[in-house]
Amino acid sequence: MFLYSKLMERRGAPVRVALIGAGKFGSMFLSQVPSTPNLKVTVIADLRVDAARAACRSVGWPADRVAATDFIDDGSAAIARDDVDVVVEATGHPRAGVRHAREAFRHGKHIVMVNVEADVLAGVALAREAASAGVVYTMAYGDQPALVAELVEWARCCGFNVTAAGKGTKYAPHYHGSTPDTVWTQFGITPDEARAAGMNPKMFNSFVDGTKSGIEMAAIANACELAVPSDGLGFFPCGAHDLATVLRPRELGGRLERAGVTEVVSCLEPDGRWVHGHIRNGVYVVMEAPNDYAAACFAQYRLDPDPTGRYAALYRPFHLIGLELNMSILLAALEGKATGTPRVFAGDAVACAKKDLAAGETLDGEGGYCVWGKLIPAARSLAEGALPIGLAQDVTLRGPVRAGEVVTWADVDFAADDELVAYRRAMEDAERPKLAERGELAA
């Protein structure tokens, strides 16, 4: 409640930030820097240095601020600088994200992991390493996982049982087969319009084909100790007024396998009509009243409870991604706190074939032509030897994989000295006994 007061006390000693990746998320964060007292971006690292400098000008930075900021193409060099307190990793590349996080730990720097792909690939291990280094490893406020984690925290601290938590999106069943060639049809724009806006078809396709939803729900499950659906997200059509009715257990008339899960709701009906009161850009938590009195209050305060009166939802209709990132940066720097960090390995986003794949075919990663990221329980991922979507890039298949099947470690070849593969595999080995202890995986 006093974060801003602490920030105002930093006169002459600003919170100093290194931004790695000046894309859309990074640019939205940069737009808020000039109007935030005692916050300074000392260095921006991006492979396209001129584009990063142009991004600062495009979001309204005055010429003197641009001139006073260093622009480099080396994220590792930015992390190693003495004039950096917090690192913001916004590259979107899982390999780069894990590497940068571990370098930040070695240099004693807090890190805000905008890169959810990296977090889901190895977040439990990264959080453990950060704790040992005495620094903060945090999800990025403004993006859905951190905002959902905040709602879950609120519900639990207020004494409610969390039944479901997640976000809204635009989804239809055929979207799982979407490719960079078809993505703009789903967005309702032309390829020329997308190019003019600087929109990357592969990146945006990861939002359409379900990959981003799977990754984000895995991050929420791991941070909030929630379960995930046994065979992928349901993407149930649902408006804000129906959240508590749809997202309750099946035995009570809802759509959930069980209580206490992450789930995504769609803004589209099966016939393509828009859902009334949808929360396409929002986040939510569904909670269960612990007693009759609290249930009565749900109705009295017009929370749109379910027919039993015991379930209700709290939601936020929008998220502002990089415009809200300062909350993570300042909480880490000023209070040593995270806006969500992995606590358990509960959910995993794994590579699922979009089409029949042939032996010798090279996977092209998130948002590409070959695979999409399916959310499954971590225990199932380990039991089946599933390949994380974050590692399904530039690897060759040993044999065929049919459309709809999950790609496994045994299906692909990696270099023997691949450090990220070794890091992920070590995390898996460390988590197996914990999953077995919780009864989720055979010992």
Salt bridges, closest charged atoms under 4 A:
ASP50 OD1 - ARG53 NH1 3.42
ASP70 OD2 - ARG81 NH1 2.86
ASP83 OD2 - ARG81 NH2 2.77
ASP85 OD1 - ARG16 NH2 2.95
GLU89 OE2 - HIS100 ND1 2.79
GLU117 OE2 - LYS212 NZ 2.38
GLU129 OE1 - ARG102 NE 3.03
ASP192 OD1 - ARG195 NH2 2.22
ASP209 OD2 - LYS354 NZ 2.87
GLU216 OE1 - LYS167 NZ 2.62
GLU225 OE2 - ARG343 NE 2.84
ASP231 OD1 - LYS374 NZ 2.77
ASP231 OD1 - ARG380 NH1 2.90
ASP242 OD2 - HIS241 NE2 3.50
ASP271 OD2 - ARG273 NE 2.72
ASP292 OD1 - ARG310 NH1 2.86
ASP306 OD2 - ARG248 NH1 2.76
GLU324 OE1 - ARG316 NH2 2.55
GLU335 OE2 - LYS6 NZ 3.71
GLU335 OE1 - LYS337 NZ 3.27
ASP348 OD2 - ARG424 NH2 2.68
GLU361 OE2 - LYS355 NZ 3.40
GLU366 OE2 - LYS212 NZ 3.97
GLU384 OE2 - ARG380 NE 2.93
GLU405 OE2 - ARG402 NE 2.97
ASP413 OD1 - ARG398 NE 2.53
ASP418 OD2 - ARG95 NH2 2.59
GLU428 OE2 - ARG424 NE 2.88
GLU428 OE1 - ARG425 NH1 3.12
ASP429 OD1 - ARG432 NE 3.69
GLU431 OE2 - ARG128 NH2 2.77
GLU431 OE2 - LYS434 NZ 3.27
GLU440 OE2 - ARG438 NE 3.02
